[in-house]
Amino acid sequence: MPATYRAAVIGHTGRGNYGHGLDTVWQRLDNVEIVGVADPDPAGLKAAQERLETSAGYPSYHQMLRETEPDVVSICPRWLDQHQEMLIACARAGVRGVYCEKPLCRSLAEADVMVDAAQATGMKVAVAHQTRYSPKLTQVRELIESGKIGRPLEFRARGKEDRRGGGEDLWVLGTHVLNLTHYFGGEPSWCSAHVFQGDQPIHQGHVQDGSEGIGPLAGDRLHALYGLNGGAVASFNSVRHQNTNPSRFGLMIYGSEGIIAMNTGYLPHVSWLPDGSWTPARTQAQWIPVSSQGPGQPEILEDGGLHAGNRLACTDLIRAIEDEREPEASLLEARVAVEMIAGVFESHRQNRPVSIPLQQRDNPLSLLPTMSEQGSTY
């Protein structure tokens, strides 16, 4: 194994740029050398070269992959319509590991192609669900597995519910909390959901191209319920323009003996309520802060934000390459998050609960009925 890994960066100024620090993360790892950056925008490419301190700039990532032969690559753009093509190019170029911005892609059909491409070459792929690398997650899992909240009964997730509330919130931010739900609660087995535009169930006339390359998108309010194979249920809800400060974006885990509340990030706010009635005003139970050292313990780490999460993710990606295992926040788990997102729109389209994995792999919004056709089912 090489002592130093060759890293390349794929960005696209004006179409997702460089994500949330997925380009500069390699500068924070001692055993990584940045050998090139690609960006079709000349000004953006020049700025990236200066930022990454490399003279190797390319207008085409295909050319960069061919000429630099990197070991690891960051797929940085936030615009997810480019991720499939970029990941396939990495696999064909013999790249050993990819760190990809979220959301993963626009449909399950795209996710399936990405998984097949990576598995065909053994390329390891980590997705930027940075909370998965938080040192606090060990404490959350310990609270669950030790029985401190009893049997997990319900997982409640919400988006930021700002101007993106509804469908866009589900795609852009829901991927984080649905990934956490999957991690703590187990595989999803079904989804039942409804999506609305105003007070009207969405139909074909509501579908538009979403921002940031999301593809077909609709809905300013949605309500989804999932069954998890661990026996609990999970929900995701989002309503446009109902955001608060601080945000309620995050995950609540309700158990028979208590509650865990958390948001997202490298050092998310985590609290534990040892109260099975879920009504502390009645029981006088107190919320207990949870640090990386445990419940009620002082936090000894500094919050490095997304950069700290990226660093841990890429460190784990390199170890996954060396150990021949999946990264912690893997491509396979990111596909499950896409499955849970697509399940919302597929359940709405069929007006019934749907089983997961979904049989329908295309974007369900491309198959929505018209208002007149929908009227017979709603």
C-alpha positions as CSV (number, residue, x, y, z in Angstrom):
1,M,0.0,0.0,0.0
2,P,1.3,3.5,-0.8
3,A,2.3,5.6,2.1
4,T,0.8,8.6,0.3
5,Y,-2.5,8.6,-1.5
6,R,-3.0,10.7,-4.6
7,A,-6.2,12.7,-4.4
8,A,-8.1,14.5,-7.1
9,V,-11.0,16.9,-6.8
10,I,-14.0,17.3,-9.1
11,G,-15.9,20.6,-8.8
12,H,-18.3,22.6,-11.0
13,T,-18.5,26.3,-10.3
14,G,-22.0,27.5,-10.8
15,R,-23.5,24.0,-10.7
16,G,-22.9,22.9,-7.1
17,N,-19.4,24.3,-6.8
18,Y,-17.3,22.3,-4.3
19,G,-20.0,21.2,-1.7
20,H,-19.3,21.6,1.9
21,G,-15.5,21.5,2.1
22,L,-15.2,18.2,0.1
23,D,-12.2,19.8,-1.8
24,T,-10.1,21.1,1.1
25,V,-10.5,18.0,3.3
26,W,-7.5,16.3,1.7
27,Q,-5.2,19.1,2.8
28,R,-6.0,18.1,6.4
29,L,-4.7,14.5,6.0
30,D,-0.9,14.0,6.3
31,N,-0.8,10.9,4.0
32,V,-2.6,12.5,1.0
33,E,-1.3,14.6,-1.9
34,I,-3.6,16.6,-4.1
35,V,-2.6,15.9,-7.7
36,G,-5.3,17.8,-9.6
37,V,-8.6,19.6,-9.7
38,A,-11.2,19.8,-12.5
39,D,-13.8,22.5,-13.1
40,P,-15.2,23.5,-16.5
41,D,-15.5,27.1,-15.3
42,P,-12.2,28.9,-15.9
43,A,-12.5,31.4,-13.0
44,G,-13.7,28.7,-10.6
45,L,-10.9,26.4,-11.7
46,K,-8.3,29.1,-11.1
47,A,-9.7,29.8,-7.6
48,A,-9.7,26.1,-6.8
49,Q,-6.1,25.7,-7.8
50,E,-5.1,28.6,-5.5
51,R,-7.2,27.2,-2.7
52,L,-5.9,23.7,-3.1
53,E,-2.3,24.8,-3.8
54,T,-2.0,22.8,-7.0
55,S,-0.8,23.8,-10.5
56,A,-2.7,20.8,-12.0
57,G,-6.0,22.3,-13.2
58,Y,-8.2,20.6,-15.8
59,P,-11.4,21.8,-17.6
60,S,-12.4,18.1,-17.9
61,Y,-12.5,15.6,-15.1
62,H,-12.2,12.8,-17.6
63,Q,-8.8,14.2,-18.6
64,M,-7.8,14.7,-15.0
65,L,-8.6,11.2,-14.1
66,R,-6.7,9.9,-17.1
67,E,-3.6,12.0,-16.6
68,T,-3.3,12.1,-12.8
69,E,-4.3,8.5,-12.0
70,P,-5.6,9.3,-8.5
71,D,-6.2,6.9,-5.7
72,V,-9.1,8.9,-4.1
73,V,-11.4,11.5,-5.6
74,S,-13.8,14.0,-4.1
75,I,-17.1,14.4,-6.1
76,C,-17.9,17.8,-4.7
77,P,-20.8,19.5,-6.5
78,R,-24.0,19.8,-4.5
79,W,-26.0,19.5,-7.7
80,L,-26.8,15.8,-7.7
81,D,-27.6,15.5,-11.4
82,Q,-23.9,15.1,-12.1
83,H,-23.0,12.5,-9.4
84,Q,-23.8,9.3,-11.4
85,E,-21.7,10.2,-14.4
86,M,-18.8,11.4,-12.2
87,L,-18.8,8.3,-10.1
88,I,-18.9,6.0,-13.1
89,A,-15.9,7.8,-14.6
90,C,-14.0,7.3,-11.4
91,A,-14.7,3.6,-11.4
92,R,-13.7,3.2,-15.0
93,A,-10.4,5.1,-14.2
94,G,-9.5,2.7,-11.5
95,V,-10.0,5.0,-8.6
96,R,-9.9,3.2,-5.3
97,G,-12.1,5.5,-3.2
98,V,-14.6,8.3,-3.6
99,Y,-16.0,10.8,-1.2
100,C,-19.3,12.1,-2.7
101,E,-21.4,15.0,-1.7
102,K,-25.0,14.3,-0.7
103,P,-27.8,13.9,-1.8
104,L,-26.5,10.9,-3.7
105,C,-28.5,11.1,-6.9
106,R,-31.9,11.8,-8.5
107,S,-33.5,8.4,-8.5
108,L,-33.1,4.8,-7.5
109,A,-32.3,3.8,-11.1
110,E,-29.3,6.1,-10.9
111,A,-28.4,4.8,-7.4
112,D,-28.5,1.2,-8.7
113,V,-26.1,2.1,-11.6
114,M,-23.7,3.8,-9.2
115,V,-23.7,0.8,-6.8
116,D,-23.1,-1.7,-9.7
117,A,-20.2,0.5,-11.0
118,A,-18.5,0.6,-7.6
119,Q,-19.0,-3.0,-6.8
120,A,-17.7,-4.1,-10.2
121,T,-14.3,-2.6,-9.5
122,G,-14.2,-2.8,-5.7
123,M,-14.2,1.0,-5.5
124,K,-15.1,2.2,-2.0
125,V,-17.6,5.1,-1.8
126,A,-18.3,7.2,1.2
127,V,-21.1,9.8,1.2
128,A,-21.0,13.1,3.1
129,H,-23.4,12.2,5.9
130,Q,-21.0,13.9,8.3
131,T,-23.0,13.2,11.4
132,R,-22.3,9.5,11.0
133,Y,-18.7,10.3,12.0
134,S,-19.6,12.2,15.2
135,P,-17.9,10.9,18.3
136,K,-21.3,11.4,20.0
137,L,-22.9,8.6,18.0
138,T,-21.2,6.0,20.1
139,Q,-22.9,7.4,23.2
140,V,-26.3,7.5,21.5
141,R,-26.0,3.9,20.4
142,E,-24.9,2.9,23.9
143,L,-28.0,4.6,25.4
144,I,-30.1,2.6,23.0
145,E,-28.3,-0.8,23.3
146,S,-27.9,-0.6,27.0
147,G,-31.7,-0.2,27.4
148,K,-31.5,3.3,28.9
149,I,-34.5,4.4,26.8
150,G,-36.1,0.9,26.9
151,R,-37.4,-0.5,23.6
152,P,-37.2,2.0,20.7
153,L,-40.8,2.6,19.6
154,E,-40.7,5.7,17.4
155,F,-38.2,7.7,15.4
156,R,-39.4,11.3,14.5
157,A,-37.4,13.3,11.9
158,R,-38.0,16.7,10.6
159,G,-36.3,18.9,8.0
160,K,-35.4,22.6,8.3
161,E,-38.9,23.6,7.1
162,D,-37.6,26.9,5.6
163,R,-38.4,28.0,2.0
164,R,-37.4,24.5,0.9
165,G,-40.0,22.9,3.2
166,G,-41.7,19.9,1.6
167,G,-40.2,18.0,-1.3
168,E,-36.9,19.9,-1.5
169,D,-36.4,19.7,2.3
170,L,-36.9,15.9,2.0
171,W,-34.3,15.6,-0.7
172,V,-31.6,18.0,0.5
173,L,-31.8,17.7,4.3
174,G,-34.0,14.6,4.8
175,T,-31.1,12.5,3.5
176,H,-29.1,13.3,6.7
177,V,-31.8,12.3,9.3
178,L,-33.2,9.4,7.2
179,N,-29.6,8.0,7.2
180,L,-29.5,8.4,11.0
181,T,-32.9,6.7,11.3
182,H,-31.6,3.8,9.2
183,Y,-28.4,3.6,11.3
184,F,-30.2,3.5,14.7
185,G,-33.5,1.9,13.7
186,G,-32.7,-0.7,11.1
187,E,-33.8,-1.3,7.5
188,P,-37.0,0.3,6.3
189,S,-39.6,-2.2,5.1
190,W,-42.5,0.0,4.0
191,C,-43.5,3.6,3.6
192,S,-46.9,5.4,3.7
193,A,-47.0,9.0,2.8
194,H,-49.0,12.0,1.4
195,V,-47.6,15.1,-0.3
196,F,-49.5,18.3,-0.7
197,Q,-49.2,21.6,-2.6
198,G,-51.2,24.0,-0.4
199,D,-54.2,21.9,0.6
200,Q,-54.2,19.9,-2.6
201,P,-52.6,16.5,-3.0
202,I,-49.8,16.9,-5.6
203,H,-50.5,15.8,-9.1
204,Q,-48.7,16.0,-12.5
205,G,-49.5,19.7,-12.8
206,H,-47.5,20.5,-9.6
207,V,-44.3,18.8,-10.8
208,Q,-41.4,21.1,-11.8
209,D,-37.7,20.8,-12.1
210,G,-36.2,21.1,-8.7
211,S,-33.3,23.4,-7.9
212,E,-29.7,22.1,-7.7
213,G,-30.3,19.3,-10.2
214,I,-32.8,17.4,-8.1
215,G,-35.0,16.6,-11.0
216,P,-38.8,16.4,-10.9
217,L,-40.0,17.9,-7.6
218,A,-43.3,18.9,-6.0
219,G,-44.9,19.6,-2.7
220,D,-44.7,22.2,0.0
221,R,-45.9,19.9,2.8
222,L,-45.4,16.2,3.3
223,H,-46.0,13.5,5.9
224,A,-44.3,10.1,5.8
225,L,-44.4,7.0,8.0
226,Y,-42.0,4.1,7.7
227,G,-41.9,0.6,9.2
228,L,-38.4,-0.5,10.4
229,N,-37.3,-4.0,10.8
230,G,-36.3,-3.4,14.4
231,G,-40.0,-3.2,15.2
232,A,-40.3,0.6,15.5
233,V,-41.9,3.1,13.2
234,A,-40.3,6.3,11.9
235,S,-41.7,9.5,10.5
236,F,-40.5,12.4,8.4
237,N,-42.5,15.6,8.2
238,S,-41.8,19.0,6.6
239,V,-44.0,22.0,6.1
240,R,-42.7,25.1,4.1
241,H,-42.0,28.3,6.0
242,Q,-42.4,26.8,9.4
243,N,-38.8,27.0,10.4
244,T,-37.7,28.1,13.9
245,N,-34.5,29.5,15.4
246,P,-32.9,27.3,16.7
247,S,-34.1,24.8,14.0
248,R,-36.0,21.7,14.9
249,F,-34.1,19.9,12.1
250,G,-33.0,16.6,13.6
251,L,-34.1,13.3,15.0
252,M,-36.1,12.3,18.1
253,I,-35.9,8.7,19.3
254,Y,-38.8,7.7,21.6
255,G,-38.4,4.5,23.7
256,S,-40.5,2.8,26.3
257,E,-38.3,4.3,29.0
258,G,-37.1,7.6,27.6
259,I,-36.2,9.9,24.7
260,I,-33.1,10.9,22.9
261,A,-33.1,14.2,21.0
262,M,-30.4,15.2,18.6
263,N,-29.6,17.4,15.6
264,T,-26.9,16.9,13.1
265,G,-23.2,17.8,12.7
266,Y,-19.8,16.8,14.0
267,L,-20.8,17.5,17.6
268,P,-24.6,17.6,17.4
269,H,-26.7,18.7,20.4
270,V,-27.8,15.4,22.1
271,S,-30.0,15.1,25.2
272,W,-31.5,12.1,27.0
273,L,-34.7,12.2,28.9
274,P,-35.1,9.2,31.3
275,D,-38.9,9.3,31.2
276,G,-41.1,6.6,29.6
277,S,-44.2,8.8,29.8
278,W,-42.5,11.4,27.5
279,T,-44.1,14.1,29.7
280,P,-41.4,15.6,32.0
281,A,-43.7,18.3,33.3
282,R,-45.7,15.5,35.0
283,T,-42.8,13.3,36.1
284,Q,-40.3,16.1,36.9
285,A,-37.7,14.2,34.9
286,Q,-34.8,16.3,33.6
287,W,-33.2,16.4,30.2
288,I,-29.5,15.2,30.5
289,P,-27.0,16.6,28.0
290,V,-24.9,13.9,26.3
291,S,-21.3,14.7,25.3
292,S,-18.8,12.6,23.5
293,Q,-17.7,11.4,27.0
294,G,-21.2,10.3,28.0
295,P,-24.5,11.5,29.6
296,G,-23.9,14.4,32.0
297,Q,-20.2,14.5,31.2
298,P,-18.4,17.7,30.1
299,E,-17.5,18.0,26.5
300,I,-13.7,17.9,25.9
301,L,-13.7,18.2,22.1
302,E,-14.0,21.4,20.1
303,D,-16.7,21.5,17.4
304,G,-14.9,21.5,14.1
305,G,-18.1,21.6,12.1
306,L,-18.4,20.0,8.7
307,H,-14.7,20.1,8.2
308,A,-14.1,17.8,11.2
309,G,-16.8,15.4,9.9
310,N,-15.2,15.5,6.4
311,R,-11.8,14.7,7.9
312,L,-13.1,11.7,9.8
313,A,-15.0,10.5,6.8
314,C,-12.0,10.6,4.5
315,T,-9.7,9.0,7.1
316,D,-12.3,6.2,7.4
317,L,-12.5,6.0,3.6
318,I,-8.7,5.3,3.3
319,R,-8.9,2.7,6.1
320,A,-11.9,1.1,4.3
321,I,-9.7,0.8,1.2
322,E,-6.9,-0.8,3.2
323,D,-9.2,-3.1,5.2
324,E,-11.3,-4.1,2.2
325,R,-14.6,-3.1,3.9
326,E,-17.4,-0.6,3.4
327,P,-16.9,3.0,4.7
328,E,-19.0,4.0,7.7
329,A,-21.4,6.2,5.7
330,S,-21.4,4.0,2.6
331,L,-22.8,4.2,-0.9
332,L,-25.2,1.3,0.0
333,E,-26.5,3.2,3.0
334,A,-26.9,6.4,0.9
335,R,-29.0,4.3,-1.6
336,V,-31.3,3.4,1.3
337,A,-31.8,7.1,2.1
338,V,-32.7,7.6,-1.6
339,E,-35.1,4.6,-1.3
340,M,-36.8,6.2,1.7
341,I,-37.1,9.5,-0.1
342,A,-38.5,7.9,-3.3
343,G,-40.9,5.9,-1.2
344,V,-42.6,9.0,-0.1
345,F,-43.5,10.0,-3.6
346,E,-44.2,6.5,-4.7
347,S,-46.6,5.9,-1.8
348,H,-48.4,9.2,-2.6
349,R,-48.6,8.2,-6.3
350,Q,-50.2,4.9,-5.5
351,N,-52.2,6.3,-2.6
352,R,-51.3,3.3,-0.4
353,P,-48.4,2.0,1.6
354,V,-45.5,0.6,-0.5
355,S,-43.0,-2.0,0.3
356,I,-39.3,-1.2,0.5
357,P,-37.2,-2.0,-1.6
358,L,-39.4,-0.3,-4.2
359,Q,-40.2,-2.2,-7.4
360,Q,-40.4,1.1,-9.3
361,R,-36.9,2.5,-9.6
362,D,-37.6,5.6,-11.7
363,N,-38.5,8.9,-10.1
364,P,-42.2,8.5,-9.0
365,L,-42.9,12.1,-9.7
366,S,-42.4,11.5,-13.5
367,L,-45.3,9.0,-13.3
368,L,-47.8,11.1,-11.2
369,P,-51.4,11.1,-12.6
370,T,-53.0,14.3,-13.8
371,M,-55.5,16.1,-11.5
372,S,-58.5,14.5,-13.2
373,E,-56.9,11.0,-13.1
374,Q,-56.0,11.5,-9.5
375,G,-59.4,12.5,-8.5
376,S,-60.7,8.9,-8.6
377,T,-58.1,7.8,-6.1
378,Y,-58.0,10.7,-3.6
